[in-house]
Amino acid sequence: MKREDISYAVSNIGDRHIQEAAVQSKHSNRSTNIKARRLRPIFKSAIAAILAVCLIVGGVVMLSPHGNVVYAYAYGTEEEITTAGASMTTGTISDNGDIVGHPLMFFLSGEDIATVRFSCKNQLINFKDLTEKRNEFGNGRNFTVPYGESKSEYAFLVIDWIPIAIIHELAENAESTIATLPENLKEDMIVAEVTFANGKTTTKAIHIFLHDDGSIFATFDNYHISKEDTFVNRQDSEPIPRDILYKKAEITVSFYDAENNEVYAPALWYNFANVATIKVKWVGATPETVRMYYTPAGTDTIDETTLIGLKSPRNESVADGEISFAVAELDIPDISSLMGHLQIDLDYGATKVTSEIYNVIYDVYSGTDVY
């Protein structure tokens, strides 16, 4: 209720009762006094009613969010992620660390959002602007996203959850399964500190739960940052210009012997009896992981493709644009029976760059690096 409306209501109530009292005064002073005494509680009640209305209206105005509300939706299905939670159906994680689809991708909805600062507690997150108007950050843990006044763009500002620690544990530890993962790996949280155009703020959080079957359940609710939430104090990642982030990666794979001499394969087969190291080089953005896969020879064995090597360039002290795999460290159960195909993936979380296929064999009797 506006101030002038309140003034008008109070003035009219007062005038009406004053006029009634004036009419009664024409009869007698005694009558006027009696009426005045009778009107006094009525007048007080009217004023009290007006004040109550003012308080209620004022309270509603004070408590009203003025549109400063935020919702979260699963990207790809548009299912709302609520306080009761929602099961994600856009991706899963397998017991060997492979990811199919995107286990959790979401976007925020609201009005007049200026910025959102995202902080991921245990894993990594990747921001994708499908409108291609904003710079992105690659895979990170903390960053601040500019939103702007165009509400229609919010559904295209997507956060992709990258469970890198889970992938490493499952891929590198043959004894690990999703069911045996510790709780700190099976749960995660993304805090969203939202600032609106009018300067008001709110804090939300998506809580993430990994089921034993590799699926994700998530909830979205208000959140209060406590002193124990030290992860929100990490420094923000700097934005990466899109022309750099999305520069097409070029991948080359080279094979070297124990003396660091390059091993060639004119007949298109690399003999692992003479190979000690495999070097992977790329031009462009640094991938989150580099993965090496092996498939036994034979058209009927494609389903037997296995992950035999995994590296994390961003977490290791390696030369820029290069990482090496020692053959002795590859997860090959019986290298003496090796005969098949290698392929390397540069995994950027949301995208992958895949190498060509390399034929490999182990032949200790050939006496040459050519098969």
Helices and strands as residue ranges (DSSP letters): H 3-24, H 29-63, E 70-74, E 80-81, E 86-87, E 91-93, E 99-101, E 105-110, E 113-120, E 124-129, E 139-140, E 142-146, G 151-156, E 157-162, H 164-172, G 178-180, H 183-186, E 187-196, E 201-210, E 216-222, G 230-233, H 242-245, E 250-256, E 262-263, E 269-271, E 277-283, E 289-296, G 299-304, E 306-311, G 313-315, E 322-326, G 327-329, G 335-337, E 339-347, E 352-354, E 358-361
